[in-house]
Amino acid sequence: MALRQRRTDAAVAANAADTARIDASAYWVCLALLLAMGTLAMRIASMW
């Protein structure tokens, strides 16, 4: 029973680590998209 509990704890910890990594990646992707949209908007505005 103790071995099963240790595996469960390890699985929960691994899942939390994966979620944190995915969240961090999504943050940087969204930030890059916002920056690109801002740059594009400034270029379009400068053409007018």
Residue, then its C-alpha position, 0 to 999 in steps of 0.5 A: m500500500a505504501l508503494r502505491q501511495r508513493r507512486t501516486d505522490a510522484a505522479v501528482a508531483a510530475n503532473a504539477a511540474d508539467t502543468a507549470r511548464i505548459d503554463a509558462s510556455a503559453y505565457w511566453v507565446c501569448l506575450a510574443l503574439l501581443l508584441a507582434m500584434g502591437t508592432l503590426a498595429m504601429r506599422i499600419a498606423s504609421m502608413w496612414 
